[in-house]
Amino acid sequence: MLRWNMFRPKLKQLRAYDRRTLVLILSIGSCQQLFAQTKLPLTDLSAFSQPSGNWRLAGGVNADLQQHNVLQTTPGTGILVNLPDKKNPGKDLFSAFQHGDLDLEFDYLMSKESNSGVYLQGRYEVQLLDSWGTTAPKASDNGGIYERWDDKRGEGRQGYDGHAPRQNASKAPGLWQHMKISFQAPRFDAAGKKISDAVILKIELNGVTIQDNVVLAGPTRGAIGNNEVPQGPLRIQGDHGTIAFRNIEVTNFDAPRPELSDVKYSIYKGRFDNEPNFSSLKAVATGSQSTLNANMAALPNNEFVALYTATLNVKKEGNYTFNLRTTGGPGALKIDNKEVLSYRNRWDKQGSVTLTPGTHQIEIQYYKNTDWARKEIGLTVKEASIREFSLADTNGASDDGADPILVTAPENTILRSFMDIRGQRRVVHNINVGSPTKINYSYDLDNGLPFQVWRGEFLNTTPMWHERGDGSSRPLGAVQVLAAQAGMSIAKLDNKDAAWATDTTGTGFRPGGYALDAAGKPTFRFNIYGTAINDDITVLPENQGIYRSITAQSPASDLYLRIAVADKIEQVAPGLFIVGDKSYYVKMDDAKANTIIRNQNGRAELIMPLQAKIGYAVIF
């Protein structure tokens, strides 16, 4: 529970709105207990403290790409929606629980030009904003850490210490987005004095890291107080715009960490292909350390085993997972003389064990048999309510020290590589096309279609070009998969319900490569069923997605183009479709086009008869 004396010195500095909010928080007789990992049920609003009328539950939600700050809902539960209006003016929403260190994960959907935010401990705002299409995001954009504020700094300089996202990974209004925030609360000594700042350890937006290890020297603008506390409520901004949330999951890391002490070591020379009988060996050096490390002066460069013993003080009963890294050779871990990680010729090893409160004797074996690897030992531990942390003075980083090989696209850029689609398949004959507008795509030459698009930076080619490599690259932005499974973009159908061909058998398919225009933009060419196809893909205005133009030379009447495949496809307006779990839009040039939504093998397909020219946009 929060104590009044935490707030009183700063109360007079708060706005009237903030003072009312503060009284609301302090009126809670007791806070709900937050278990280590909790998914807020959203079958009612019991997870929140006295929610105002602008907050309600819904079973479904939709936004119009053209309507400013408007969400339409359908009855039900499972989705938390903020719908401020004249009758219910927007007020912020506070959790009924307090938190310190936590991971917060949620889906959210914004209306056009909407604005909201999540305040960790009610004090540190992560901005939620319709930043769709922005190429140079600021601290006030989606995923930014909002500025601190000080009127004494002078006009135009009041805002400071904001942190823009590394890149804009935002989706369009009306599409579900996913954010994960890892937060470390400020630390205080026994007298209540702050000894370390709060830290945003990481923020991921739509699968892309946009903030990393950002130190928060103090509360951001609009905080419920300028003081900092060990625990505070989650707060969702409700006075700016409409927004919907679902799948809100909180992992609370509030348990005390285990502590490693009394570290001793013995060093034995030689190459060991299995665990030896240490009692029969003579150590070449022994000693003690303040922390677990491989920095002993007597440690040879190679062919040795270092045997460590230490005391592990556990303060909470639980199932603990240990990760041991022994660079250059095998390793093993025993606790209370019981094997947790057996001798294995792997540098990285993981194992779990249930530990009770109290002291436990720990033994670690580090074997090094690879001469080119550096000497390094790493040991981390985690538990359901304890964030993974290092028990050694190193995180056991990779020994190769390879710098990432990143390719940007300051102009239209083409790069061939293998491309893996989220564990579905590897596209071997793939062309990656990058744009200076940071809208990029990958094209499958074997099937004649763009199979993924992404917003953000271009490619990480480290897997392809580091040492021998494996020929593959990775997108650097937020990826939207368009075709996870193999299949031609054009097929011959006896009727609109016939099965779609999964390969080129009987199609006469011949890839024709691509031709570049004066700006270096490719148009892909192929022949199928005797019809010559030109496939031209451009970036939409304001970086809203891609536009695909298909031209076909004298197409037969029984040829069809497949535009989208997903678990669900819904027409939301003439010529406008929303694909998947509100993942992206398809907008046809011709709103009256003869498009067909059909079901094939439990999946929805959007198809239409092939014409001399077809154009549509993929908006994401």
C-alpha positions as CSV (number, residue, x, y, z in Angstrom):
1,M,0.0,0.0,0.0
2,L,1.2,3.5,-0.7
3,R,1.8,5.7,2.3
4,W,0.6,9.3,2.5
5,N,4.0,10.7,3.5
6,M,5.4,9.5,0.2
7,F,3.2,12.0,-1.6
8,R,2.6,14.9,0.7
9,P,5.8,17.0,0.0
10,K,4.9,17.2,-3.7
11,L,1.1,17.4,-3.5
12,K,0.8,21.1,-3.9
13,Q,2.8,20.9,-7.1
14,L,0.3,18.7,-8.9
15,R,-2.5,19.9,-11.1
16,A,-6.0,19.8,-9.8
17,Y,-6.8,16.8,-12.0
18,D,-3.7,15.0,-10.5
19,R,-4.8,15.8,-7.0
20,R,-8.2,14.2,-7.5
21,T,-6.5,11.2,-9.1
22,L,-4.1,10.9,-6.1
23,V,-7.0,10.9,-3.6
24,L,-8.6,8.1,-5.7
25,I,-5.5,6.0,-5.4
26,L,-5.0,6.6,-1.7
27,S,-8.7,5.7,-1.0
28,I,-8.0,2.1,-1.9
29,G,-8.1,0.2,1.4
30,S,-5.9,-2.6,0.2
31,C,-4.3,-3.4,-3.2
32,Q,-4.9,-6.6,-5.0
33,Q,-2.1,-9.1,-4.8
34,L,-0.3,-9.5,-8.2
35,F,1.0,-13.0,-8.7
36,A,4.2,-13.6,-10.5
37,Q,2.5,-13.9,-13.9
38,T,-1.1,-12.6,-14.3
39,K,-3.3,-12.3,-17.4
40,L,-5.9,-9.7,-16.6
41,P,-9.2,-11.5,-17.3
42,L,-11.2,-8.5,-18.8
43,T,-14.4,-10.3,-18.0
44,D,-15.1,-7.4,-15.7
45,L,-13.2,-4.3,-14.6
46,S,-12.1,-5.7,-11.2
47,A,-8.4,-5.4,-12.1
48,F,-8.8,-1.6,-12.0
49,S,-9.5,0.9,-9.3
50,Q,-12.9,2.7,-9.6
51,P,-12.9,3.0,-13.5
52,S,-14.8,6.0,-14.9
53,G,-17.5,5.7,-17.5
54,N,-15.2,6.2,-20.5
55,W,-13.7,2.7,-19.8
56,R,-15.8,-0.3,-20.8
57,L,-15.6,-3.9,-22.0
58,A,-16.4,-5.1,-25.5
59,G,-16.3,-8.3,-27.5
60,G,-15.1,-6.7,-30.7
61,V,-13.7,-3.4,-31.9
62,N,-13.3,-1.7,-35.2
63,A,-11.7,1.6,-36.5
64,D,-12.2,3.4,-39.7
65,L,-9.0,4.4,-41.6
66,Q,-10.6,7.8,-42.3
67,Q,-12.5,8.6,-39.1
68,H,-10.6,10.7,-36.5
69,N,-10.6,9.3,-33.0
70,V,-13.6,6.9,-33.5
71,L,-13.9,3.3,-32.4
72,Q,-16.9,1.1,-33.0
73,T,-17.5,-1.8,-30.6
74,T,-19.7,-4.9,-30.4
75,P,-21.1,-6.3,-27.1
76,G,-19.1,-8.8,-25.1
77,T,-16.0,-9.1,-23.0
78,G,-12.2,-9.6,-23.4
79,I,-11.4,-6.2,-24.8
80,L,-10.9,-3.1,-22.7
81,V,-11.9,0.1,-24.6
82,N,-11.6,3.8,-23.8
83,L,-14.5,5.7,-25.4
84,P,-14.5,9.3,-24.0
85,D,-17.4,11.5,-25.0
86,K,-19.3,14.5,-23.7
87,K,-21.2,12.4,-21.2
88,N,-18.2,10.5,-20.1
89,P,-15.1,12.7,-20.4
90,G,-11.9,10.8,-20.5
91,K,-10.2,9.9,-17.2
92,D,-7.1,7.8,-16.7
93,L,-7.4,4.2,-15.6
94,F,-5.4,2.9,-12.6
95,S,-4.7,-0.7,-11.8
96,A,-5.9,-2.1,-8.5
97,F,-2.5,-3.5,-7.9
98,Q,0.9,-1.9,-7.3
99,H,4.1,-3.0,-9.1
100,G,7.8,-2.7,-8.9
101,D,9.9,-4.6,-11.4
102,L,7.7,-6.1,-14.1
103,D,7.2,-7.2,-17.7
104,L,4.0,-5.8,-19.2
105,E,2.7,-7.3,-22.5
106,F,-0.5,-6.3,-24.3
107,D,-2.2,-5.9,-27.7
108,Y,-3.7,-2.5,-28.5
109,L,-5.6,-1.0,-31.3
110,M,-5.8,2.7,-32.1
111,S,-8.2,4.9,-34.0
112,K,-6.9,7.5,-36.5
113,E,-4.8,10.2,-34.9
114,S,-5.5,8.8,-31.4
115,N,-3.2,9.4,-28.4
116,S,-2.8,7.5,-25.2
117,G,0.0,6.1,-23.0
118,V,1.0,3.7,-20.3
119,Y,2.5,5.1,-17.1
120,L,4.7,2.6,-15.2
121,Q,4.2,3.1,-11.5
122,G,1.9,6.0,-12.6
123,R,5.1,8.0,-13.3
124,Y,7.0,7.0,-16.4
125,E,5.1,7.2,-19.6
126,V,5.5,5.0,-22.6
127,Q,3.7,6.8,-25.4
128,L,0.9,5.2,-27.5
129,L,0.1,7.2,-30.6
130,D,-1.1,6.8,-34.1
131,S,2.3,7.2,-35.6
132,W,1.5,5.3,-38.8
133,G,3.7,6.4,-41.7
134,T,6.1,8.5,-39.6
135,T,9.7,8.1,-40.9
136,A,11.6,10.0,-38.2
137,P,9.9,9.2,-34.8
138,K,10.3,11.4,-31.8
139,A,9.9,10.8,-28.1
140,S,6.2,11.8,-28.5
141,D,5.6,9.1,-31.1
142,N,4.4,5.5,-30.6
143,G,6.8,3.6,-28.3
144,G,8.6,6.7,-27.2
145,I,9.5,7.5,-23.6
146,Y,7.9,10.8,-23.0
147,E,9.8,13.9,-22.0
148,R,10.4,15.1,-18.4
149,W,9.2,18.7,-17.9
150,D,10.5,21.7,-16.0
151,D,9.0,25.2,-16.4
152,K,12.2,26.7,-14.9
153,R,14.2,25.7,-17.9
154,G,12.7,28.5,-19.9
155,E,10.3,28.8,-22.9
156,G,10.9,26.2,-25.5
157,R,13.3,24.2,-23.3
158,Q,10.9,22.9,-20.7
159,G,10.8,19.4,-22.2
160,Y,13.9,17.3,-21.8
161,D,15.2,13.7,-21.4
162,G,12.7,12.1,-23.8
163,H,13.7,9.0,-25.8
164,A,12.5,8.4,-29.3
165,P,12.0,4.8,-30.5
166,R,14.9,3.5,-32.5
167,Q,12.6,3.1,-35.5
168,N,8.9,3.4,-36.3
169,A,7.4,-0.1,-36.2
170,S,3.8,1.2,-35.9
171,K,0.8,-0.3,-37.7
172,A,-2.2,1.5,-39.3
173,P,-5.2,2.6,-37.3
174,G,-7.7,-0.3,-36.8
175,L,-5.0,-3.0,-36.7
176,W,-3.9,-4.9,-33.6
177,Q,-0.4,-4.0,-32.4
178,H,1.7,-5.8,-29.8
179,M,3.9,-4.2,-27.2
180,K,6.2,-5.7,-24.5
181,I,7.8,-3.5,-21.8
182,S,10.5,-4.7,-19.4
183,F,10.8,-2.3,-16.5
184,Q,13.1,-2.1,-13.5
185,A,11.9,0.0,-10.6
186,P,14.1,2.5,-8.8
187,R,16.0,1.2,-5.8
188,F,16.1,2.7,-2.3
189,D,18.2,2.2,0.8
190,A,16.8,1.4,4.2
191,A,16.3,5.1,4.9
192,G,14.2,5.6,1.7
193,K,16.9,7.4,-0.3
194,K,17.0,6.5,-4.0
195,I,20.2,4.7,-4.8
196,S,19.6,3.8,-8.4
197,D,17.2,5.1,-11.1
198,A,14.4,3.3,-12.8
199,V,15.3,1.6,-16.1
200,I,13.3,0.7,-19.2
201,L,15.2,-2.5,-19.9
202,K,13.5,-3.1,-23.2
203,I,10.5,-2.2,-25.3
204,E,9.4,-4.4,-28.2
205,L,6.8,-3.1,-30.6
206,N,5.4,-5.6,-33.1
207,G,8.4,-7.8,-32.6
208,V,11.0,-5.1,-33.0
209,T,13.2,-3.7,-30.2
210,I,12.6,0.0,-30.1
211,Q,14.0,0.9,-26.7
212,D,16.9,-0.7,-24.9
213,N,18.4,-0.1,-21.4
214,V,17.0,3.5,-21.0
215,V,17.8,5.0,-17.6
216,L,14.9,7.2,-16.2
217,A,16.4,9.9,-14.0
218,G,12.9,11.0,-12.9
219,P,9.2,10.9,-13.7
220,T,8.0,12.0,-17.1
221,R,5.6,14.8,-17.8
222,G,2.1,14.2,-16.4
223,A,3.2,11.8,-13.7
224,I,0.9,11.4,-10.6
225,G,3.8,12.8,-8.6
226,N,7.4,14.0,-8.9
227,N,8.5,11.7,-6.1
228,E,9.7,8.2,-6.9
229,V,8.6,5.0,-5.0
230,P,9.4,1.3,-4.9
231,Q,5.9,0.4,-6.0
232,G,3.1,2.2,-7.8
233,P,0.0,1.5,-10.0
234,L,-0.1,1.0,-13.7
235,R,-1.9,3.9,-15.3
236,I,-3.4,4.1,-18.7
237,Q,-4.1,7.5,-20.2
238,G,-7.7,8.1,-20.9
239,D,-8.2,11.8,-21.5
240,H,-6.7,12.1,-25.0
241,G,-8.2,9.5,-27.4
242,T,-9.9,6.3,-28.1
243,I,-7.9,3.0,-27.7
244,A,-8.6,-0.7,-27.2
245,F,-6.5,-3.3,-25.2
246,R,-6.6,-7.0,-25.0
247,N,-4.4,-9.9,-23.7
248,I,-2.9,-7.7,-21.0
249,E,-0.3,-9.8,-19.2
250,V,1.8,-8.8,-16.2
251,T,4.8,-10.6,-14.9
252,N,5.8,-9.3,-11.5
253,F,9.4,-9.7,-10.4
254,D,9.1,-8.8,-6.7
255,A,10.9,-11.7,-5.0
256,P,14.4,-11.3,-3.4
257,R,17.3,-12.5,-5.5
258,P,19.5,-15.4,-4.5
259,E,23.0,-14.3,-3.5
260,L,26.3,-16.0,-4.3
261,S,29.1,-15.8,-1.7
262,D,32.3,-17.4,-0.5
263,V,33.5,-18.3,-4.0
264,K,36.6,-20.5,-4.0
265,Y,38.4,-22.1,-6.9
266,S,40.9,-24.9,-7.8
267,I,42.7,-25.1,-11.1
268,Y,43.8,-28.4,-12.8
269,K,45.8,-28.6,-16.0
270,G,45.1,-31.0,-18.8
271,R,42.4,-32.0,-21.3
272,F,39.5,-33.8,-19.7
273,D,36.9,-35.5,-22.0
274,N,34.7,-36.4,-19.0
275,E,34.4,-35.5,-15.4
276,P,37.5,-36.6,-13.5
277,N,37.8,-37.8,-9.9
278,F,39.0,-34.5,-8.5
279,S,40.3,-36.1,-5.2
280,S,42.9,-37.9,-7.2
281,L,44.2,-34.7,-9.0
282,K,46.6,-32.1,-7.8
283,A,45.6,-28.5,-8.2
284,V,48.1,-26.1,-9.8
285,A,46.5,-23.2,-8.0
286,T,43.7,-22.4,-5.5
287,G,42.2,-19.2,-4.2
288,S,39.1,-17.2,-3.5
289,Q,37.1,-14.6,-5.3
290,S,34.6,-11.9,-4.5
291,T,32.6,-12.8,-7.6
292,L,32.4,-15.8,-10.0
293,N,34.8,-15.1,-12.9
294,A,37.5,-16.6,-15.1
295,N,40.1,-13.8,-14.4
296,M,42.5,-15.8,-12.2
297,A,46.1,-15.0,-13.0
298,A,47.1,-18.7,-12.7
299,L,44.4,-19.9,-15.2
300,P,46.1,-21.3,-18.3
301,N,44.9,-20.2,-21.8
302,N,43.7,-23.6,-22.7
303,E,43.3,-27.3,-21.6
304,F,42.3,-26.8,-18.0
305,V,39.4,-27.4,-15.7
306,A,38.5,-24.8,-13.1
307,L,36.5,-26.2,-10.1
308,Y,34.5,-23.5,-8.3
309,T,32.7,-23.9,-5.0
310,A,30.4,-21.3,-3.4
311,T,27.4,-20.7,-1.1
312,L,24.1,-19.8,-2.6
313,N,21.7,-18.0,-0.2
314,V,18.1,-18.5,-1.4
315,K,15.4,-16.4,0.2
316,K,12.3,-17.7,-1.5
317,E,11.2,-21.3,-2.3
318,G,10.8,-21.9,-6.0
319,N,11.8,-23.6,-9.1
320,Y,15.1,-22.0,-10.3
321,T,16.5,-22.2,-13.8
322,F,20.2,-21.9,-14.2
323,N,22.0,-21.0,-17.4
324,L,25.7,-21.9,-17.4
325,R,28.1,-20.7,-20.2
326,T,31.6,-22.1,-20.3
327,T,33.3,-20.6,-23.3
328,G,35.6,-23.0,-25.0
329,G,34.4,-26.3,-23.6
330,P,32.1,-28.3,-21.4
331,G,30.7,-27.4,-18.0
332,A,28.7,-28.8,-15.1
333,L,26.7,-27.6,-12.1
334,K,25.9,-29.3,-8.9
335,I,23.8,-27.9,-6.0
336,D,24.0,-29.7,-2.6
337,N,26.0,-32.4,-4.3
338,K,23.1,-33.1,-6.7
339,E,23.6,-32.8,-10.5
340,V,21.7,-29.9,-12.0
341,L,23.8,-29.7,-15.3
342,S,25.8,-32.7,-16.1
343,Y,29.1,-32.7,-18.0
344,R,28.3,-32.0,-21.6
345,N,30.4,-30.8,-24.5
346,R,28.3,-27.7,-25.0
347,W,29.2,-24.2,-24.1
348,D,25.6,-23.2,-23.1
349,K,23.6,-25.4,-20.8
350,Q,20.3,-24.9,-18.9
351,G,18.7,-26.8,-16.1
352,S,16.2,-26.3,-13.3
353,V,15.9,-27.3,-9.7
354,T,13.6,-26.6,-6.7
355,L,15.3,-24.8,-3.9
356,T,14.1,-24.0,-0.4
357,P,15.0,-20.9,1.6
358,G,18.4,-21.0,3.2
359,T,22.0,-21.7,2.1
360,H,23.0,-24.2,-0.5
361,Q,26.4,-25.4,-1.6
362,I,27.1,-25.0,-5.2
363,E,29.8,-26.5,-7.4
364,I,30.7,-25.4,-10.9
365,Q,33.1,-27.1,-13.4
366,Y,34.6,-25.2,-16.3
367,Y,36.6,-27.2,-18.9
368,K,38.3,-25.3,-21.7
369,N,39.6,-27.3,-24.7
370,T,39.3,-24.8,-27.6
371,D,42.4,-22.8,-27.9
372,W,41.0,-19.9,-30.0
373,A,38.1,-19.2,-27.5
374,R,38.6,-16.6,-24.8
375,K,38.4,-17.6,-21.1
376,E,34.9,-16.8,-19.8
377,I,32.3,-18.2,-17.5
378,G,28.8,-17.0,-17.1
379,L,26.0,-18.1,-14.8
380,T,22.5,-16.7,-14.7
381,V,19.4,-17.7,-12.7
382,K,15.7,-16.9,-12.9
383,E,12.5,-17.9,-11.2
384,A,8.9,-17.1,-11.9
385,S,9.0,-14.0,-9.7
386,I,12.7,-13.2,-10.2
387,R,13.9,-11.7,-13.5
388,E,16.9,-13.5,-14.9
389,F,20.2,-12.0,-13.7
390,S,23.9,-12.9,-13.6
391,L,25.5,-14.5,-10.6
392,A,28.9,-13.9,-12.3
393,D,30.7,-10.7,-13.2
394,T,30.0,-11.3,-16.9
395,N,26.9,-12.2,-18.8
396,G,28.7,-14.9,-20.7
397,A,28.6,-13.1,-24.0
398,S,29.3,-14.9,-27.2
399,D,33.0,-15.6,-27.7
400,D,33.1,-14.7,-31.4
401,G,32.5,-11.0,-30.8
402,A,31.0,-10.7,-34.2
403,D,29.6,-7.3,-35.0
404,P,26.3,-7.4,-36.8
405,I,26.4,-6.8,-40.6
406,L,23.5,-4.5,-41.3
407,V,22.4,-3.2,-44.7
408,T,20.5,0.0,-45.0
409,A,18.5,1.3,-48.0
410,P,19.3,5.0,-48.5
411,E,18.1,4.4,-52.1
412,N,16.1,1.6,-53.7
413,T,18.2,-1.4,-52.9
414,I,18.0,-5.0,-54.0
415,L,19.6,-7.9,-52.2
416,R,19.2,-11.7,-52.9
417,S,19.3,-14.1,-50.0
418,F,17.5,-17.0,-48.4
419,M,14.6,-15.9,-46.2
420,D,13.0,-17.8,-43.4
421,I,9.3,-17.2,-42.7
422,R,8.6,-17.5,-39.0
423,G,9.4,-21.2,-38.9
424,Q,7.0,-22.0,-41.8
425,R,9.4,-22.3,-44.8
426,R,12.6,-21.1,-46.3
427,V,12.3,-19.1,-49.5
428,V,15.4,-19.9,-51.5
429,H,14.9,-17.8,-54.6
430,N,14.1,-14.6,-52.8
431,I,14.7,-10.9,-53.7
432,N,14.7,-8.4,-50.9
433,V,13.7,-4.8,-51.9
434,G,14.5,-1.9,-49.6
435,S,13.3,1.7,-49.9
436,P,14.6,5.0,-48.4
437,T,11.0,5.4,-47.1
438,K,11.6,2.4,-44.9
439,I,8.9,0.3,-46.5
440,N,10.5,-3.0,-47.6
441,Y,9.4,-6.3,-49.0
442,S,10.6,-9.8,-50.0
443,Y,9.6,-11.4,-53.3
444,D,9.4,-15.1,-54.0
445,L,10.6,-15.7,-57.5
446,D,9.5,-19.4,-57.5
447,N,5.8,-18.4,-56.8
448,G,5.6,-15.0,-58.4
449,L,4.5,-12.9,-55.3
450,P,5.6,-10.7,-52.5
451,F,5.4,-12.8,-49.4
452,Q,6.3,-10.3,-46.6
453,V,6.5,-6.6,-46.0
454,W,8.0,-4.7,-43.2
455,R,8.3,-1.1,-41.9
456,G,11.6,0.0,-40.5
457,E,15.3,-0.6,-41.4
458,F,16.3,-3.0,-44.1
459,L,18.3,-6.2,-43.4
460,N,20.6,-7.9,-40.9
461,T,22.9,-10.0,-43.2
462,T,25.1,-11.4,-40.4
463,P,23.8,-14.9,-40.9
464,M,24.7,-14.7,-44.6
465,W,28.1,-12.9,-44.5
466,H,29.6,-13.7,-41.2
467,E,32.3,-16.4,-41.7
468,R,30.9,-19.1,-43.9
469,G,27.3,-18.1,-43.3
470,D,24.1,-19.9,-44.2
471,G,22.9,-17.7,-47.1
472,S,20.1,-16.1,-45.1
473,S,19.2,-12.6,-44.0
474,R,16.7,-11.1,-41.5
475,P,14.4,-8.1,-41.8
476,L,15.2,-5.4,-39.3
477,G,11.7,-4.0,-39.0
478,A,8.2,-5.1,-38.0
479,V,7.3,-7.9,-40.4
480,Q,3.9,-8.6,-41.8
481,V,3.8,-12.0,-43.5
482,L,1.5,-12.1,-46.6
483,A,2.1,-15.7,-47.7
484,A,3.4,-18.1,-45.1
485,Q,2.9,-21.2,-47.1
486,A,4.1,-22.0,-50.6
487,G,1.7,-21.5,-53.5
488,M,1.5,-19.7,-56.9
489,S,0.0,-16.3,-57.1
490,I,-2.0,-17.3,-60.2
491,A,-3.8,-20.5,-60.7
492,K,-6.2,-22.1,-63.2
493,L,-9.6,-23.0,-61.6
494,D,-12.4,-25.0,-63.1
495,N,-14.7,-23.1,-60.8
496,K,-14.4,-20.6,-57.9
497,D,-14.3,-23.4,-55.3
498,A,-11.6,-25.5,-57.0
499,A,-8.4,-26.3,-55.0
500,W,-5.5,-23.9,-55.5
501,A,-2.3,-25.4,-57.0
502,T,0.5,-25.7,-54.4
503,D,3.4,-26.0,-57.0
504,T,4.2,-25.3,-60.6
505,T,3.3,-28.7,-62.0
506,G,1.3,-28.3,-65.2
507,T,1.4,-24.5,-65.1
508,G,4.2,-23.9,-67.6
509,F,5.7,-21.5,-65.1
510,R,8.9,-19.7,-66.2
511,P,10.4,-16.9,-64.1
512,G,11.6,-14.0,-66.1
513,G,13.7,-12.1,-63.5
514,Y,13.1,-8.4,-63.1
515,A,13.8,-5.2,-64.9
516,L,14.9,-2.0,-63.1
517,D,13.5,1.5,-63.9
518,A,15.5,4.7,-63.7
519,A,15.1,4.9,-59.9
520,G,16.3,1.3,-59.4
521,K,12.9,-0.1,-58.7
522,P,12.2,-3.6,-60.0
523,T,9.3,-5.0,-62.0
524,F,9.1,-8.7,-61.8
525,R,8.3,-10.9,-64.8
526,F,7.1,-14.5,-65.3
527,N,5.0,-16.6,-67.6
528,I,2.3,-18.9,-66.4
529,Y,-0.3,-20.9,-68.4
530,G,1.1,-19.2,-71.5
531,T,0.3,-15.7,-70.1
532,A,3.1,-13.1,-69.6
533,I,2.8,-11.3,-66.3
534,N,4.4,-8.1,-65.1
535,D,4.4,-7.6,-61.3
536,D,5.1,-4.0,-60.3
537,I,5.4,-3.1,-56.6
538,T,5.7,0.5,-55.3
539,V,5.6,2.2,-51.9
540,L,2.3,3.9,-51.1
541,P,2.2,7.7,-50.4
542,E,3.0,8.6,-46.8
543,N,4.6,5.2,-46.3
544,Q,1.3,3.5,-45.7
545,G,2.3,0.2,-47.3
546,I,2.8,-1.2,-50.8
547,Y,0.9,-1.0,-54.0
548,R,0.9,-4.0,-56.4
549,S,0.0,-3.6,-60.1
550,I,-0.4,-6.9,-62.1
551,T,-0.6,-6.7,-65.9
552,A,-1.4,-9.8,-67.8
553,Q,-1.1,-10.3,-71.6
554,S,-4.4,-11.8,-72.9
555,P,-5.3,-13.8,-69.8
556,A,-7.6,-16.8,-70.1
557,S,-11.0,-16.7,-68.5
558,D,-10.2,-19.5,-66.1
559,L,-7.2,-17.9,-64.5
560,Y,-7.4,-16.4,-61.0
561,L,-5.2,-14.1,-58.9
562,R,-4.9,-14.9,-55.2
563,I,-4.6,-11.7,-53.3
564,A,-4.6,-12.9,-49.6
565,V,-4.7,-16.0,-47.5
566,A,-5.4,-16.0,-43.7
567,D,-7.5,-17.6,-41.0
568,K,-10.1,-14.8,-41.5
569,I,-10.8,-12.2,-44.2
570,E,-13.5,-9.7,-43.8
571,Q,-14.9,-7.0,-46.2
572,V,-15.3,-3.8,-44.2
573,A,-16.2,-1.4,-47.1
574,P,-16.5,-1.7,-50.9
575,G,-13.2,-2.8,-52.2
576,L,-11.6,-2.8,-48.6
577,F,-10.8,-5.9,-46.7
578,I,-9.2,-6.6,-43.3
579,V,-7.0,-9.7,-43.3
580,G,-6.2,-12.1,-40.4
581,D,-6.7,-11.0,-36.8
582,K,-6.9,-7.4,-37.9
583,S,-3.3,-7.8,-39.3
584,Y,-3.4,-5.7,-42.5
585,Y,-5.8,-4.2,-45.1
586,V,-6.2,-4.9,-48.7
587,K,-7.7,-2.1,-50.8
588,M,-8.7,-2.7,-54.4
589,D,-8.2,0.0,-57.0
590,D,-11.7,-0.9,-58.3
591,A,-14.2,-0.9,-55.4
592,K,-16.5,-3.0,-57.6
593,A,-13.9,-5.6,-58.6
594,N,-15.2,-9.1,-58.8
595,T,-13.4,-10.3,-55.6
596,I,-14.4,-13.5,-53.9
597,I,-13.8,-14.6,-50.3
598,R,-13.8,-18.3,-50.1
599,N,-12.8,-21.1,-47.6
600,Q,-10.2,-23.6,-48.6
601,N,-8.9,-26.2,-46.1
602,G,-10.1,-24.2,-43.1
603,R,-8.5,-20.9,-44.3
604,A,-9.9,-17.9,-46.0
605,E,-8.7,-16.8,-49.5
606,L,-9.3,-13.6,-51.3
607,I,-9.3,-14.2,-55.1
608,M,-10.5,-12.7,-58.3
609,P,-10.5,-13.5,-62.0
610,L,-7.2,-12.5,-63.6
611,Q,-7.7,-9.4,-65.8
612,A,-5.4,-7.4,-68.1
613,K,-4.7,-5.1,-65.2
614,I,-5.3,-5.4,-61.5
615,G,-4.2,-3.0,-58.8
616,Y,-4.5,-3.2,-55.1
617,A,-2.8,-1.8,-51.9
618,V,-1.5,-3.7,-48.9
619,I,-1.9,-1.3,-46.0
620,F,-0.3,-2.1,-42.7
